[in-house]
Every structure is written in structure tokens, then in C-alpha cells.
Amino acid sequence: MQERLVFEEDEYQSIKADETLKATALIYLQDAIANERYEEAAELLQPAKRFGASKEEIAAVIANTIVKRQNRIARF
């Protein structure tokens, strides 16, 4: 019983770590796009995918970042 409980906690921690890595990869991608570092953004696509980001999640990050940037430009 004790071993199973430890395994379940480790499995949960692993899932939590994967989600954290995916979120971090998407944040780095967003930052690169927002700061017009497009070559870096292209390189960040593979780690984001490797950490579990779907095409839809990546597309949403790209679209949202572009919209935010356009809105900032429009205010000036």
C-alpha cells in the first residue's frame, strides 16, 4: 500500500512537471514573438511541441501575441 501511494505521488509530480515545462516553453515563445525575435521563436516551436503543446495551443499563443502587439501599436 505504501509503495503504491508513493508511485501515485511521483506520477502526479511528473505530470505537473510536464505541464510546467509546456507552459514555460509557450511563455518563451510568446516573449520571442512579442519582442520580434522571430528566428528564436521558430527554434522554440520544437521544445514547445516536445513538452506537449498542441498545434492549437501554439497557434493561440501566436495569434494572441500578435493581437496584443497590434493593439499596443494602435494606441500610439
N, C-alpha and C positions, 0 to 999 in steps of 0.2 A: 504494500500500500504506500509506504513512504517513498519508494523508488518511483512509482507511477506519479505521485504528486510532484516530485522534483522534475520529472520529464515534462509534465504538462506546463510547469512554470517556465522551463527552458524553451519549450516550443513557443509559448506566448512571447517570451522575450525576443526570440528570433523573429517572429512576425512583426513585433513592434519595431525592432531594429531595421527590418526591410522597409517598413513604411517610412521610417525616419530618413533612411538613405534616399528613397524615392523622392520625398518631399524636398530634401536638400538639393538633389540634382535638379529638380524643377525650379527651385529658387535661384540656383546658379544660372540656369538657362534664362530665366526671366531677367535677371540682372544684366547678363551679357546683351540681351536684346535691347533692354531699356537704355543701355549705355552705348549702343551702336557698335558693339564688338561682335560683328556677325560671324567672323571666322571662328572665334571662340564658341559662339552659340552653336555653330554646326558641329564642332567637336564634342559639345556637351549632350548632343542628342543620343549618342550611343550609351553613355553611362546612365542616362535617364531611362532608356529602354531596358538596359540590363538590370536596373533596380526595380523594374516592374511598372514603369509608367506606360500607359496605353497611348495609342496614336491620338485618341480623343483628348486625353489629358494634356498631351504635348501641344496639340492644336489649340486647346483652350488657353494655355499659358501664352502661346504666341499671340493669339488674337487679343486677349485681354491686355497684354503689354503694349501692343500696337495702339489699341484704342485709348489707353491711358496716356500714351505719349502724344497722340494726336490731340487729345483734349487739353493737355498742358500747352501745346503749341498754339492751339486755337485761342487760349486765354490771353496770349500776348499780343 
